[in-house]
Amino acid sequence: MLFSKRLLLASAAVFAACAVTGAQAEVLRDQWCKDVHIRFFVGGAEGDGFGTIVYNGAKQAQHDTGAQVDFVFSGWSSEKMVQQLREAVASAPDGIAMMGHPGPDSIMPLAEEASKAGILMMYQNVDVPTVRAKFGGGYVGANLAPQGEALGNEAVRKFGLGSGDKAIVIADWSQENRVIRELGTVKALEAAGLTVIKLTTTPEMAGDPNLAIPVVSAGLLANPDVKLIAYPGGQMLGNAPTYMEAAGKKPGEIINIGFDTSPQIVDAFAKDWVQLTSDQQPFLQGYVPILSLCQQKVYGLGAMNVDTGAGFVNKDNIGAVADLAIEGLR
């Protein structure tokens, strides 16, 4: 009994010491990144469904670290991103968090300039591994090819699809670096025996998904026996009810799948317009790049690499993320 009491007293002392140390650490470096200036690429336009969640994550990181952050909105235009990156490097911030959509050929020379100028780089949403291998930087986002393939495989399994079935996969097929994920979905569907029809979008359709109504309608008119449509992002997936109604389809008549969550997607699940999505946690794609740039600059830590792919959301588990999605956090 005496040994037990001594052990308890010793444990209590250790716990108290840890509590004091924890309390001290809490205020050890308040606003610890306040002298670090960062340019952060949100990707979309202001108010964009997916971009808003990325922005919210970045704003939270700005608040938590105290970093000075300039936010860059690009309307998902790769050309605009390249020009804005050129301007960002010229402004000589401490770090840049860049969307990888323009691809390695466009980003490589600017990453080289940034490296020579001592500007730290992070990349989010779309990876540029050859750029990172040469000039450094981490990647925060889903592992795109496996994520896309996993979505296709899950759709085949969950909805009993197979040989003889038709599916539409939508993407901007002209931009190789942006369709890695969708190509993974095509690969999985075709491996299961489905016939896949590819419909082409433009970057503008990500900003205004209503622009894709004629594309989707024409695709369904030409292929009336399509069983599934896979969309390239949360903006278009959230707009699935509009596409289906324009084509004269009822809820559940066509399986609509894609990526991300949003208030629109939550509502579409509730009304059976959307059946499956792969969550890539865009909040983390906003938060972690800023956190990593701050840690690199202030503490000399290495760049962070985070796979934000979080698995699947369907009608059975949408309730677990619905409130957070409506709040703009998932």
N, C-alpha and C positions, 0 to 999 in steps of 0.2 A: 504493500500500500504506500509506504514511504517513497519507494522508487517511482511509483506512478505519480505521486504529488510533485516530486522534483521534476519529473518529465513534463508535467503539465505547466509548472511554473517556468521551466526553461522555454517551452514552446510559446508561452504567453509573452515572455521577454523578447524572443526572436520576432514574434508577430508584431509587437509594439515597435521594435526597432525598424522593421520593414515598413510599417505604416508611417513612421516619421520620415524615413528615407523617401517613400513614395510621395508624401506631402511636399517634401523639399523639391523632389524632381519635377513635380507638377508645375512649379513656378521657376524652375531653374533657368529656362530660356523661353519666357513668354514672348510671343511674336518673334520667334527665333530666325525667321527668314525675311524680316522686314526690309533688309537692305538689298534684296535680290530682285532684279527686274526680269520679268518673263513675258514673252509673247506666246499666247495660247490660241491655236487654231480650233475653232468649234466645228468647222466643217460646213454646216448648213447656214441658212439665213436666220436672222433673229425670229424667234417664235416657232421655228421648225420643230416638228414633233420629236425626232430623235436628237437633234442638236440641242434642244432645250434640256434634256436629261444630262447630256455631256456638259453643257454650260453650268447646270446646277451643281454637278460634281466638282467642276473647276472652281466655282464660286465658294463652295464649302471648303475646298483646299486652301483657297486664298484667305479665307477667314481664319482657318485653323493654324496656318503657318505665318500669316502676316505678309506674305509675298506681294510685291507690286506686279499686277497682272494686267496686260493689255489684251483684250479679246478680239480675235479676228474672225469675221463671218465671211464665208465664201460662196454660199448658195450651191455647194457641192460641185462647183466648177473647177476642174483640174487646172485649166489655164489660169484662172483667177488665183488659185492657191499658189501656183508657181510665181506669179508676179508679186503676190503678197509675201511669199517667203523671201524673195529677192529684197523687198523693202525691209523685211524684218531683220535680215542679216546686216543690211546697211545701217540699221539703227543701233546695232551693237548692244543688244540686251545681254544679260548673263546667261539666259537659256531660252530655247524655243521648243514648244511642244507642237509638233507638226502632224497633220493628217497625211497618210502615205498614199493617198489616191492618185497623185500625178505619176507615180511609178519611179523606179530607180534611175532611169535615164534622165528624167527631168530634175530629180532632186539631187543626184550625185554631185554635180558641179557646185551647187549652192551649199551642200553639206561640207564640201571641201573648203569653201570660203569660210564657213562658220568654224570649222575645225582650226584653220589657220588663225582666225581671230580670237580663238579661245572661247567661243560660244558653245555651251552645252546643248545637245539635242536629245529630244525624246520624240517617239512616234506613237500615234494612237489610231485605232480603228482598222487601218490597213498597213500591213508590215512592209518594210523595204529591207530585207535581210542583207542584201549585197551592199547597200549603203552603210548599214550599221557595222557590217564586218570590216569595212575599210576606214570609216571615220567615227565609229562609236555611237553610243546611244542605245536606249532600251525601247521595248515595244510593249504597249498596253492595249490589249484587244483580244478578240477570239482568234484561235488558230483556224484560219478561214477554210482551207480545203477540208479538213476533218469535220468542221462544224457543218458545212454544206452537205457533205456526204452523210453525216449522221442524221440530218433532218430528212433527207430522202429515204434512208433506211427505216427511220421511225415511222414515216408516213406509210411506207409499204407494209410494215408490220401492223401498225395500228388500224389501218383502214382496209386491209386485205387486198391490196392492189397486186396486179400481176400481168402476165402475158396477155396482150390484146387490149389492155387499157391505155388510154391516152392522157397525157399531162402537158400542161403549158408551164414553161419556166421563163420568167421575165427578167431581163437584165440589160445593161448597156454593154452589149457584146463587143463593141468597138474598143473598149478599154480593158486590155488584158489584166492589168493589176487590180481592177475592181470587180472582176467576175470570177475570181478564184473560188469563192464560196459557192456561187451558183453553178459553176462547172462541177463542183463536188456533188451537188444535188442531182444534176443531169446524170452524172456517172452512176449514182445509186439507183435512180429510177430506171435507167436503161439496163443496168445489170439485172434488175428484177423483171425485165421483159417488157417494160412500158415503152410506148412510142412517145417521144418528147418533141413538142413543138416549141421553138424559141421565138419569143416576141422581144423586140428591141425597144428600150426606153432611152430617154435623154436625161442629163443631169437636171434639167429644168423640171422634169416630172417628179423628182425627189422633193423639190421645193414646193411644187403645186401638183399633187397627185391627181387632181381632176383633169390635168392635161392628158393623162393616160386613158381616159374613158374611151376615146375612139380606137385606141390600140387594142385594149382588152375586148371591147365589143366586136371588133373585126375578127379577132382571133377566135372568139367563141362562135361567131357566125360561120366562119370557115370550118370550124371543128366542133359541131354541135354535140358530139359524143365525148367530149373531154370530161374527165372525172375529177381532175385536180389542177389547181393553179398554185404555183410557188412564186412569191413576190420577193423582190430584192432588198426590201427594207421596211421598217415599221411605218413609214409614211404611207406607202402604197398598201401594205397589209391592213392598216387601219381604215383605208378607204375602200376595202373590199365590198362593204354593203352597197356603196354607190355604183361600183362596177357591175355587181350582180343585178341590181335593180335596173340599171341601164340596159342590161342584156335580157331582161325579163325572167330572171332566175329567182327562185324562192330560197329562203334560208336552208342551208344543208343540202341543197340540190347539187352543188359543186363543193368539193373540199378545198378550202382556202388555207394555205400554210405560208410560213415565212419566218421572219426574224424580228426580235425585239418585242417589247411591251410598251403600251401607252394608254392614255385614257380612252382613245378611240378603239384600240384593240380590245381593251377590257369590255367595252360596250358591245363590240362585235361578237365576242365570245358569248356574252349574256344572251344575245339574240340569235345565236347559232349561225352567224355569217362566217366566223373564223373557227377553225377546229384545232390548229396546232401552230406553235411558234417556238423558235429557239432563242433563248434569252442570252444576249451578250453583255448585259450589265453596263450600259453606256455611262452610268454614274461613275463607275470605276475608271472609265476611259477619260473622264474629266479630272477626277481626283488624283489618281496615282501619278500621272506625268508631272504635275506640279509638285507633289510631294517628293518625287524622285529628284527632280531638278534642284529643289531646295536642299535635299540631303547631300547631293553631289557637291553643290557649291559651298554649303556651310560646314558639313562634316567630312567631306572628302570620300563619301561612300560611292560604291559602284552603281551604275544605272540599273533600274529595276525592270524585269521582264515578267509580265503578268498575263496569263491566259484568262480572259474574263468570261469565256463560255461557261454558262451555268446550267446547261441542260434544257429540258423541254417544259413548256407550259401548255396545258390543254384545259378543257372545260372542267376536269376533275380537280385541278390544283390552282386554277386562276385566282381563287379566293385568297390564297396565301400572299399574292403580290398585288392584288387589285387596288388596295388603298394607297400603297406606295406608288403604283403607276399613275394613279389619278393625281397624286401629289407632285409628280414629275421627278421621282427618284428611282423608278424602275422602268 
